[in-house]
Amino acid sequence: MQKEWTKGAIEVHFEDAANEKTVKRSYSNTINSVTDEQVEGFSAALESLTSLPYVQSVMVEEYTYTR
């Protein structure tokens, strides 16, 4: 089988303690083979733009398998 990267997205989660919930922000159209450093830098940049504390980032990647 042949594996082909189709698309990717990143979800960045922040804690909203005042409302007792986690706020999730999703960003689509990531590049292929995102590195840990890129995820960390992107998450840190977003955290600097909000007053909510950062919780976690989740990378979602989609691949197509063909014969």
Biotite code that builds the C-alpha atoms (Angstrom):
import biotite.structure as struc

atoms = struc.array([
    struc.Atom([0.000, 0.000, 0.000], chain_id="A", res_id=1, res_name="MET", atom_name="CA", element="C"),
    struc.Atom([1.059, 3.546, -0.689], chain_id="A", res_id=2, res_name="GLN", atom_name="CA", element="C"),
    struc.Atom([0.573, 6.187, 1.990], chain_id="A", res_id=3, res_name="LYS", atom_name="CA", element="C"),
    struc.Atom([-0.113, 9.793, 0.915], chain_id="A", res_id=4, res_name="GLU", atom_name="CA", element="C"),
    struc.Atom([-0.573, 12.744, 3.255], chain_id="A", res_id=5, res_name="TRP", atom_name="CA", element="C"),
    struc.Atom([-3.914, 14.457, 2.567], chain_id="A", res_id=6, res_name="THR", atom_name="CA", element="C"),
    struc.Atom([-4.268, 17.231, 5.125], chain_id="A", res_id=7, res_name="LYS", atom_name="CA", element="C"),
    struc.Atom([-3.596, 18.239, 8.683], chain_id="A", res_id=8, res_name="GLY", atom_name="CA", element="C"),
    struc.Atom([-4.964, 20.407, 11.463], chain_id="A", res_id=9, res_name="ALA", atom_name="CA", element="C"),
    struc.Atom([-3.960, 21.557, 14.910], chain_id="A", res_id=10, res_name="ILE", atom_name="CA", element="C"),
    struc.Atom([-6.217, 22.011, 17.918], chain_id="A", res_id=11, res_name="GLU", atom_name="CA", element="C"),
    struc.Atom([-5.014, 24.269, 20.718], chain_id="A", res_id=12, res_name="VAL", atom_name="CA", element="C"),
    struc.Atom([-6.768, 23.953, 24.088], chain_id="A", res_id=13, res_name="HIS", atom_name="CA", element="C"),
    struc.Atom([-6.974, 26.687, 26.728], chain_id="A", res_id=14, res_name="PHE", atom_name="CA", element="C"),
    struc.Atom([-8.404, 26.583, 30.256], chain_id="A", res_id=15, res_name="GLU", atom_name="CA", element="C"),
    struc.Atom([-11.339, 28.878, 30.992], chain_id="A", res_id=16, res_name="ASP", atom_name="CA", element="C"),
    struc.Atom([-11.438, 28.481, 34.782], chain_id="A", res_id=17, res_name="ALA", atom_name="CA", element="C"),
    struc.Atom([-14.085, 31.186, 35.236], chain_id="A", res_id=18, res_name="ALA", atom_name="CA", element="C"),
    struc.Atom([-16.577, 29.148, 33.202], chain_id="A", res_id=19, res_name="ASN", atom_name="CA", element="C"),
    struc.Atom([-15.167, 25.751, 34.266], chain_id="A", res_id=20, res_name="GLU", atom_name="CA", element="C"),
    struc.Atom([-14.451, 24.541, 30.736], chain_id="A", res_id=21, res_name="LYS", atom_name="CA", element="C"),
    struc.Atom([-11.721, 24.041, 28.183], chain_id="A", res_id=22, res_name="THR", atom_name="CA", element="C"),
    struc.Atom([-11.773, 26.229, 25.091], chain_id="A", res_id=23, res_name="VAL", atom_name="CA", element="C"),
    struc.Atom([-10.642, 24.488, 21.892], chain_id="A", res_id=24, res_name="LYS", atom_name="CA", element="C"),
    struc.Atom([-9.435, 26.394, 18.832], chain_id="A", res_id=25, res_name="ARG", atom_name="CA", element="C"),
    struc.Atom([-8.923, 24.493, 15.568], chain_id="A", res_id=26, res_name="SER", atom_name="CA", element="C"),
    struc.Atom([-6.710, 25.570, 12.688], chain_id="A", res_id=27, res_name="TYR", atom_name="CA", element="C"),
    struc.Atom([-6.797, 23.623, 9.430], chain_id="A", res_id=28, res_name="SER", atom_name="CA", element="C"),
    struc.Atom([-4.389, 23.409, 6.510], chain_id="A", res_id=29, res_name="ASN", atom_name="CA", element="C"),
    struc.Atom([-1.197, 22.605, 8.388], chain_id="A", res_id=30, res_name="THR", atom_name="CA", element="C"),
    struc.Atom([1.877, 21.575, 6.451], chain_id="A", res_id=31, res_name="ILE", atom_name="CA", element="C"),
    struc.Atom([3.017, 17.980, 6.070], chain_id="A", res_id=32, res_name="ASN", atom_name="CA", element="C"),
    struc.Atom([5.454, 16.632, 8.697], chain_id="A", res_id=33, res_name="SER", atom_name="CA", element="C"),
    struc.Atom([4.985, 19.303, 11.345], chain_id="A", res_id=34, res_name="VAL", atom_name="CA", element="C"),
    struc.Atom([7.793, 19.210, 13.907], chain_id="A", res_id=35, res_name="THR", atom_name="CA", element="C"),
    struc.Atom([7.487, 19.409, 17.692], chain_id="A", res_id=36, res_name="ASP", atom_name="CA", element="C"),
    struc.Atom([9.245, 22.778, 17.600], chain_id="A", res_id=37, res_name="GLU", atom_name="CA", element="C"),
    struc.Atom([6.706, 24.164, 15.109], chain_id="A", res_id=38, res_name="GLN", atom_name="CA", element="C"),
    struc.Atom([3.778, 23.010, 17.259], chain_id="A", res_id=39, res_name="VAL", atom_name="CA", element="C"),
    struc.Atom([5.390, 24.488, 20.358], chain_id="A", res_id=40, res_name="GLU", atom_name="CA", element="C"),
    struc.Atom([6.084, 27.815, 18.633], chain_id="A", res_id=41, res_name="GLY", atom_name="CA", element="C"),
    struc.Atom([2.576, 28.080, 17.173], chain_id="A", res_id=42, res_name="PHE", atom_name="CA", element="C"),
    struc.Atom([0.976, 27.224, 20.517], chain_id="A", res_id=43, res_name="SER", atom_name="CA", element="C"),
    struc.Atom([3.148, 29.756, 22.335], chain_id="A", res_id=44, res_name="ALA", atom_name="CA", element="C"),
    struc.Atom([2.239, 32.458, 19.807], chain_id="A", res_id=45, res_name="ALA", atom_name="CA", element="C"),
    struc.Atom([-1.472, 31.792, 20.319], chain_id="A", res_id=46, res_name="LEU", atom_name="CA", element="C"),
    struc.Atom([-1.056, 31.740, 24.084], chain_id="A", res_id=47, res_name="GLU", atom_name="CA", element="C"),
    struc.Atom([0.532, 35.199, 23.935], chain_id="A", res_id=48, res_name="SER", atom_name="CA", element="C"),
    struc.Atom([-2.629, 36.521, 22.241], chain_id="A", res_id=49, res_name="LEU", atom_name="CA", element="C"),
    struc.Atom([-5.093, 35.312, 24.886], chain_id="A", res_id=50, res_name="THR", atom_name="CA", element="C"),
    struc.Atom([-5.521, 35.728, 28.615], chain_id="A", res_id=51, res_name="SER", atom_name="CA", element="C"),
    struc.Atom([-6.440, 32.044, 29.018], chain_id="A", res_id=52, res_name="LEU", atom_name="CA", element="C"),
    struc.Atom([-3.727, 29.603, 30.134], chain_id="A", res_id=53, res_name="PRO", atom_name="CA", element="C"),
    struc.Atom([-2.537, 27.016, 27.606], chain_id="A", res_id=54, res_name="TYR", atom_name="CA", element="C"),
    struc.Atom([-3.477, 23.353, 28.285], chain_id="A", res_id=55, res_name="VAL", atom_name="CA", element="C"),
    struc.Atom([-2.423, 21.249, 25.274], chain_id="A", res_id=56, res_name="GLN", atom_name="CA", element="C"),
    struc.Atom([-2.121, 21.007, 21.501], chain_id="A", res_id=57, res_name="SER", atom_name="CA", element="C"),
    struc.Atom([-3.440, 18.126, 19.396], chain_id="A", res_id=58, res_name="VAL", atom_name="CA", element="C"),
    struc.Atom([-2.182, 17.409, 15.873], chain_id="A", res_id=59, res_name="MET", atom_name="CA", element="C"),
    struc.Atom([-4.624, 15.727, 13.511], chain_id="A", res_id=60, res_name="VAL", atom_name="CA", element="C"),
    struc.Atom([-3.212, 14.328, 10.283], chain_id="A", res_id=61, res_name="GLU", atom_name="CA", element="C"),
    struc.Atom([-5.108, 12.574, 7.498], chain_id="A", res_id=62, res_name="GLU", atom_name="CA", element="C"),
    struc.Atom([-3.564, 10.097, 5.078], chain_id="A", res_id=63, res_name="TYR", atom_name="CA", element="C"),
    struc.Atom([-4.898, 8.230, 2.051], chain_id="A", res_id=64, res_name="THR", atom_name="CA", element="C"),
    struc.Atom([-3.791, 4.642, 1.454], chain_id="A", res_id=65, res_name="TYR", atom_name="CA", element="C"),
    struc.Atom([-3.918, 3.205, -2.078], chain_id="A", res_id=66, res_name="THR", atom_name="CA", element="C"),
    struc.Atom([-2.746, 0.012, -3.693], chain_id="A", res_id=67, res_name="ARG", atom_name="CA", element="C"),
])
